[in-house]
Amino acid sequence: MNSQGAATDPQLQQFIEIESQKQRFQQLVHQMTEVCWEKCVDKPGPKLDSRTEICLVNCVERFIDTSQFILNRLDQTQRSRGSFSETMGE
């Protein structure tokens, strides 16, 4: 099979997309953990106190909200550019 055939194989493309999504998810989890840990944990111990636990929960929720907002905004921008270029092509 030539390299062009491999590039157009739908199963291969789907596998690559799934693996890319997994990688992006892992990067987000790592980034979120780093930010929230630094912000909320003063000193590591065998157990989280309630203040630290609440801080971590709030941090994670804000991180998720912010990520979702950014993704939605990028999607809207991409859609508006797509409709603009379709209009220009007419």
C-alpha positions as CSV (number, residue, x, y, z in Angstrom):
1,M,0.0,0.0,0.0
2,N,1.4,3.4,-0.9
3,S,1.6,6.3,1.5
4,Q,-1.3,8.1,-0.2
5,G,-3.6,5.1,0.3
6,A,-2.7,4.9,4.0
7,A,-3.4,8.6,4.4
8,T,-6.9,8.2,3.0
9,D,-7.8,5.0,4.9
10,P,-10.9,5.9,6.9
11,Q,-10.1,3.4,9.7
12,L,-6.6,4.8,10.0
13,Q,-7.9,8.4,10.1
14,Q,-10.4,7.5,12.8
15,F,-7.7,5.7,14.8
16,I,-5.4,8.8,14.5
17,E,-8.2,11.1,15.5
18,I,-9.1,9.0,18.6
19,E,-5.5,8.9,19.7
20,S,-5.2,12.7,19.2
21,Q,-8.2,13.2,21.3
22,K,-6.8,11.0,24.0
23,Q,-3.5,13.0,23.9
24,R,-5.3,16.3,24.1
25,F,-7.4,15.0,27.1
26,Q,-4.3,13.9,28.9
27,Q,-2.6,17.2,28.3
28,L,-5.7,19.0,29.7
29,V,-5.7,16.8,32.8
30,H,-2.0,17.4,33.3
31,Q,-2.4,21.2,32.9
32,M,-5.4,21.3,35.1
33,T,-3.7,19.3,37.8
34,E,-0.7,21.5,37.7
35,V,-2.6,24.7,38.0
36,C,-5.1,23.6,40.6
37,W,-2.5,21.8,42.7
38,E,-0.2,24.9,42.8
39,K,-3.2,27.2,43.7
40,C,-4.9,25.0,46.3
41,V,-2.4,22.8,48.0
42,D,-0.2,24.5,50.6
43,K,1.5,21.3,52.0
44,P,0.9,17.8,50.9
45,G,-0.3,15.4,53.5
46,P,-2.0,12.0,53.9
47,K,-5.5,13.6,53.7
48,L,-7.0,16.7,52.1
49,D,-8.6,19.2,54.5
50,S,-12.1,20.5,53.6
51,R,-10.7,23.9,52.5
52,T,-8.2,22.3,50.1
53,E,-10.9,19.9,48.7
54,I,-13.3,22.8,48.1
55,C,-10.6,24.8,46.4
56,L,-9.6,21.9,44.1
57,V,-13.2,21.2,43.2
58,N,-13.8,24.9,42.3
59,C,-10.6,25.1,40.4
60,V,-11.4,22.1,38.3
61,E,-14.9,23.3,37.6
62,R,-13.6,26.7,36.5
63,F,-10.9,25.1,34.4
64,I,-13.6,22.9,32.7
65,D,-15.9,25.9,32.2
66,T,-13.1,28.0,30.7
67,S,-12.0,25.2,28.4
68,Q,-15.6,24.7,27.2
69,F,-16.0,28.4,26.6
70,I,-12.8,28.6,24.5
71,L,-13.8,25.5,22.5
72,N,-17.3,27.0,21.8
73,R,-15.8,30.3,20.8
74,L,-13.3,28.6,18.4
75,D,-16.2,26.6,16.9
76,Q,-18.3,29.8,16.4
77,T,-15.3,31.5,14.8
78,Q,-14.7,28.6,12.5
79,R,-18.3,28.4,11.5
80,S,-18.6,32.2,10.8
81,R,-15.4,32.0,8.7
82,G,-16.8,29.0,6.8
83,S,-20.1,30.8,6.0
84,F,-18.1,34.0,5.1
85,S,-15.9,32.1,2.6
86,E,-19.0,30.3,1.2
87,T,-20.6,33.7,0.6
88,M,-17.5,35.0,-1.0
89,G,-17.4,32.0,-3.4
90,E,-20.8,32.7,-4.8
